[in-house]
Amino acid sequence: MTPEEQFTRMTTQPVSKLIPSLAVPTVISMLISSIYNMADTFFVSQLGTSASAAVGIVFSIMAIIQACGFTLGMGAGSLISRRLGEKNNAAAERLLSTAFISAFICGSLIAVVGLTCTEPLMRLLGASETIMPYAVDYGNYIFLGAPLMCASFVMNNTLRSEGHAAFSMVALTTGGVLNMILDPVFIFAFKLGTAGAAIATLISQAVSFSIFISFFLMKKNIVRLHLPWQLKDRHPAGTGPVGGLGGILALGLPSLCRQGLSTVASVLLNRAAGAFGDAAIAGMSITNRIVMLVASVMIGIGQGFTPVSGYNYGAKKYTRVRQAYWFTVKIGATIMGISALVLVPFAPWIITFFRNDPEVIKIGTLALRFQAIALPLHAFIVGTNMLMQSTGKSVQATFLACNRQGVYFIPLILVLPALFGHMGIVSTQAMADVFSATTAIPYVIWFFKRLPKESN
């Protein structure tokens, strides 16, 4: 599809057809990514409760890597989709080059720091003495993959921003399926334990990265990856004809806050759960992976909405922005509601599938039910945040991104466990979701009141 044909598709096709066509490949990619994360949890859990808890500890490390990748990827993707909507392809190509090299450098720095300070970092993240050996074995290989993971996030978001979500699906799905195949081989056949799970993840990330870069090198997409990379920012916040690193970081800030605060929240959650033993950490780790699997569907739908919003906002077709947002929220709330109806009654059996430990099942079941009830709110939370981010409202998007895991979760996780014990731990995320959805309401009203009613 030529750039002109893609522009016509993004700005004229009914949103009820366009968003699903972009969202389905993204949802599949997100599901595969979540499933292979759950595969790590499942196979490692067979090694024991402490090994299962180690996955939850190292998840905080992966969240840090994702924070850097998402910051540059989402920031560049938001600007690229609007530049394409303005038919400024040269600017879009420079944004990609800037984000790509920045992500690779950032991932390399994380790898160097992580590999030289592994044990202190794991202890800071909440690893007990019994968890530490498993966490170190798992974490070392995750650090090695940091540069590839960060750069892949940029290429992934670029492909989605130009409406080529199917290309992204191929790369992520191939890596995810490979990871699930290699997990039992390295963990049990080669007897590598938790290190085997991490090696499988590293190999799958390398394969996904190779597929991503091949799309750009073979020029199968609209936005080309050029050399040399230009990092100098001549136009603040991407407002000029080109835009640079400053613009990418400004619009990627919501993703940085969201993922960064998620890391802090994960650390505080592990520390709070650690007061109740390894079983509590394992139960919350398993629950979070399950909820992430379901929530990834909503994130995938939101990422199908983002390029539609950015393209049409850049093309001044404001009515389509409004239609796309409400379609996204409605379809997302319906899917999340159906998921909640499945998770709530079957929670004990779902937790048992991962770890047949009475204490793990008890805590995991409560946590899963609380978080499942709040799942329909994700449609409004995610949709509103991506609306602000895709239309360049970086300040509003950043604040909304901080709410769920920062403004609300962190104070609650510090207070509720002290007052209500393990009930405080399992209910914290659901309460934070309710407060986050409530806070988003005035922002939606403000945005649409300021948006022109007629398309240009």
C-alpha positions, -999 to 999 in steps of 0.1 A, spaced: 0 0 0 14 34 -10 16 63 15 -13 80 -3 -34 48 -2 -27 44 35 -36 80 42 -69 75 24 -76 44 44 -68 59 77 -89 90 72 -119 77 53 -126 41 63 -154 37 90 -138 36 124 -159 5 133 -140 -14 106 -106 4 107 -100 1 145 -107 -36 146 -85 -42 115 -56 -25 134 -65 -38 168 -68 -75 160 -31 -80 150 -20 -59 179 -43 -78 204 -28 -111 190 7 -97 195 -1 -85 231 -18 -118 239 12 -138 227 36 -116 246 15 -121 278 11 -158 272 48 -163 269 53 -143 301 28 -166 317 46 -196 303 77 -184 321 56 -182 353 40 -216 348 72 -235 340 93 -218 367 65 -223 392 71 -260 389 105 -255 405 90 -242 437 74 -213 454 106 -193 458 114 -197 421 79 -186 412 83 -155 434 116 -147 416 97 -142 384 77 -115 401 109 -99 414 125 -98 380 93 -86 364 102 -52 379 134 -52 359 115 -60 327 91 -31 336 121 -7 337 133 -19 303 98 -16 289 95 19 304 125 31 283 113 13 252 77 25 255 88 61 262 107 63 230 84 40 210 51 56 220 65 92 218 78 85 183 47 67 173 24 95 183 44 120 164 49 98 134 11 91 130 4 128 131 32 136 106 19 110 82 -16 126 87 0 159 76 18 140 47 52 149 61 69 116 56 105 130 58 98 142 94 84 108 103 116 91 90 138 113 111 117 106 142 121 69 137 159 71 133 162 93 164 141 70 185 157 38 173 193 47 182 183 64 215 165 32 225 195 10 217 218 32 237 193 33 266 190 -5 266 228 -9 266 232 13 296 206 -7 315 224 -39 306 258 -26 319 244 -13 351 222 -44 357 250 -69 351 274 -51 374 249 -47 402 227 -77 400 224 -88 436 220 -53 452 193 -46 426 174 -78 434 176 -71 471 163 -36 465 134 -50 445 123 -72 474 141 -105 469 146 -125 501 176 -148 507 156 -178 495 145 -160 463 178 -144 455 196 -173 437 166 -178 414 162 -140 408 199 -136 399 199 -165 375 168 -152 358 178 -115 358 213 -118 343 199 -129 309 171 -104 310 196 -76 313 215 -90 282 184 -86 261 177 -50 272 191 -33 240 171 -55 217 139 -52 238 141 -13 238 148 -11 201 120 -35 193 95 -14 211 104 15 188 100 -5 156 68 -21 169 52 13 177 64 27 144 47 -1 124 15 4 143 16 42 140 16 39 102 -12 13 102 9 -18 97 0 -37 128 1 -70 110 39 -67 105 43 -61 142 21 -92 149 44 -114 128 75 -104 147 60 -106 182 41 -138 176 71 -156 162 92 -147 192 64 -155 217 57 -189 202 94 -197 201 97 -187 238 70 -211 249 86 -240 230 121 -233 244 110 -228 280 105 -265 290 135 -275 269 160 -252 287 144 -254 321 138 -292 323 156 -310 295 188 -290 299 183 -286 336 190 -249 337 162 -239 360 152 -203 361 182 -194 340 168 -216 313 135 -196 312 155 -164 309 177 -178 281 145 -188 262 132 -153 266 165 -138 254 165 -160 223 129 -151 215 136 -114 218 166 -117 195 144 -134 169 116 -108 172 142 -80 168 156 -97 137 122 -99 121 114 -62 130 147 -49 115 142 -70 84 109 -51 76 127 -18 77 159 -30 58 137 -45 30 116 -13 29 83 -31 34 68 -2 54 61 35 48 86 51 73 122 43 64 151 39 89 179 61 77 216 67 86 232 87 100 209 92 130 202 128 139 197 134 176 198 172 178 164 185 187 157 217 168 120 219 175 107 216 210 80 190 217 79 180 181 61 212 170 84 221 141 85 206 106 108 178 118 108 175 156 135 155 174 144 137 206 128 164 228 94 160 210 97 122 213 104 124 251 77 149 257 50 127 242 66 95 255 66 109 291 32 94 298 45 60 290 76 66 310 55 76 340 31 47 335 58 21 333 82 37 357 55 40 384 45 4 376 80 -6 385 79 13 418 44 -2 425 57 -37 418 86 -32 442 63 -19 469 39 -47 463 66 -73 466 79 -57 498 44 -56 513 36 -91 503 70 -103 515 59 -96 551 35 -125 546 61 -149 531 72 -162 497 37 -176 491 22 -141 491 48 -128 466 41 -158 444 3 -154 446 5 -118 437 30 -125 409 7 -151 393 -23 -129 397 -6 -99 380 4 -121 351 -32 -133 346 -46 -99 348 -19 -86 324 -30 -112 299 -66 -100 300 -56 -63 302 -33 -67 272 -65 -71 250 -76 -36 261 -41 -22 255 -41 -38 220 -75 -23 212 -62 11 225 -31 8 203 -54 1 174 -71 33 182 -40 54 186 -29 56 150 -65 63 139 -67 92 164 -32 106 155 -38 104 117 -72 121 118 -61 147 144 -32 156 121 -55 157 91 -80 179 111 -108 153 108 -120 158 143 -153 141 141 -135 108 133 -113 113 164 -145 115 185 -161 85 169 -130 64 172 -126 72 209 -162 62 219 -160 31 197 -128 20 215 -143 26 250 -175 7 242 -159 -23 226 -132 -24 253 -157 -23 282 -177 -51 267 -147 -74 263 -133 -66 298 -168 -72 313 -171 -106 297 -135 -115 310 -145 -105 345 -175 -128 344 -151 -157 336 -123 -148 361 -144 -142 392 -160 -176 396 -131 -196 383 -103 -178 401 -93 -207 425 -89 -232 396 -69 -206 376 -44 -200 404 -41 -237 411 -31 -243 375 1 -223 382 9 -233 417 -8 -259 439 1 -244 472 -28 -236 496 -14 -202 507 -6 -192 472 -41 -202 461 -58 -183 490 -40 -150 483 -41 -153 445 -78 -161 444 -87 -130 464 -64 -107 444 -77 -121 411 -113 -115 420 -107 -80 432 -88 -70 401 -113 -88 377 -142 -68 391 -124 -36 381 -114 -48 346 -142 -29 327 -128 3 340 -96 -3 320 -115 6 288 -121 41 300 -87 45 316 -67 32 286 -88 49 260 -86 83 276 -49 81 282 -42 71 246 -66 98 233 -45 125 251 -12 110 241 -21 105 204 -33 141 200 -3 157 216 -18 165 250 14 154 268 7 172 302 -28 157 305 -16 123 292 13 122 317 -9 130 347 -35 104 337 -7 78 332 6 85 367 -27 79 384 -32 41 383 2 29 395 14 61 411 -10 88 425 -34 61 438 -16 27 440 15 38 459 -2 55 488 -27 27 491 -1 -1 491 17 18 519 -14 22 540 -39 -6 534 -17 -36 543 -8 -20 576 -45 -16 583 -61 -47 568 -32 -72 564 -33 -94 533 -68 -81 524 -52 -47 520 -26 -61 496 -51 -79 474 -76 -50 471 -51 -22 464 -50 -24 426 -88 -26 423 -93 6 444 -66 24 424 -85 15 392 -117 29 405 -100 62 415 -82 64 382 -114 60 361 -131 87 382 -103 111 376 -103 106 339 -139 118 335 -133 156 336 -104 152 312 -127 136 286 -152 164 290 -125 190 287 -110 175 256 -142 171 236 -155 206 246 -124 221 230 -124 198 199 -142 214 169 -174 196 161 -170 194 123 -144 177 103 -122 198 80 
